[in-house]
């Protein structure tokens, strides 16, 4: 069964319990880090707000003036029934590598990489895919999920037709195993349509987590293998890694 077919079957069977209480990360609960990257104005922040049903990321329409609203790396936590998903909102890829917070996360590793591309403003030849590949190398394809935001701008077109018109995006998607979904950022949180697309996204995300046995992907040259061994469950273990590397343990 293809991943797309699997997603269609599994959406109806997927149940998610979200916590309305402050998340206690010192509990023995698996934490998965999901890095959300993309060009300026592609809808990264609004995607995170939609998929978490929160409004913690500042939004705005800036793609036309090439200015980013997200200035710093920001974390948004989502407590599910059996785990915590931490979405990491990012500024432009041009400035991401210089972020101390991103460098710390890179040492722990990421359990999935969401690459956000806007149907509204994506331009052929965009450097985003190459920049993401440069960060993570060939392993990126096992961890990547392409999210096409502003699905409503497809009008009567399909995702397949959009990919066909953007060759480099289609080729990248093919290498991921066709892990590509459309997402409508403008749906009202709590609506039936919004709930269905959230469930569909988590079917894809959970498939990536299972495929990689929940082992994180590190940025090339980020850290020693001890970080993977110690931090595969929770990024709080990063403190232990630093202490071991510094000889304090």
Secondary structure, DSSP 4 states (H G I P E B T S, - for coil): --HHHHHHHHGGG-------SPP-TTSS-EEEEEEEEESTTSSHHHHHHHHHT---S-----TTTT--S--S-EEEEEE-SSEEEEEEE---HHHHTT-HHHHHHHHH-BSEEEEEEETTT--TT-SHHHHHHHHHGGGHHHHEEEEEE-GGGGTT--HHHHHHTSHHHHHHHHHTTS-EEEE-TTSPTTSHHHHHHHHHHHHHHHHHHHHTTTPPBPPTT---THHHHHHSS-GGGHHHHHHHHTT--
